[in-house]
Amino acid sequence: MAYRTVLVGTDGSPSSFRAVSAAASLAAATGATLVLACAYLPMRESSRAAAADALGDLAYKVSGSTPADDALRAAREHAVAAGASQIVLAAEEGDAVDALVKLAGTHRADLLVVGNRGLNSLAGRLLGSVPSSVTHRATCDVLVVHTTSGK
């Protein structure tokens, strides 16, 4: 099976960028479009106001989808370095699992790529992790990339 659209989740962390690089290499090798996806939650008004007071002119950096957009721009650099050429950026409001599953459907992804962060942690086993939840809910293939030591 050849993948035409590969979607990878990122939150701007170093481990998520390892998943981005793996997905970008796969997309480059198969000629697929790479969708870089980032979920974000809106900031409560009280938190936004406090951040605006503290940050002044830089307050826009913590409101709306700006943090997600920043993570996506950084992820694009990793994707390009790994060889991807057809790249789409997608920020989606909501919980990470919900956003990834929704974006995979919206972009008709054949493959959804996530890192393994949380799979081997106690919190991940008790509360569930993004990679575990995505594998249960996605309607396309899912690749879990080993991005952390798991210790």
Number of C-alpha atoms within 10 A of each C-alpha: 4 10 16 15 22 27 33 30 30 28 20 18 11 13 19 24 25 21 26 32 22 23 30 33 20 18 28 19 12 15 16 24 21 28 28 27 27 29 23 19 15 12 14 9 10 9 12 17 14 12 18 17 12 11 13 10 9 12 15 15 16 17 20 15 20 14 20 25 22 15 21 25 15 15 30 24 14 19 28 17 13 18 16 24 17 16 19 14 15 19 22 19 15 15 13 23 20 18 20 30 20 15 24 23 15 9 15 15 24 19 23 26 26 29 24 22 21 18 19 14 14 10 11 15 12 8 10 14 19 21 23 18 15 21 19 9 13 19 16 15 13 20 20 17 19 15 18 16 9 11 5
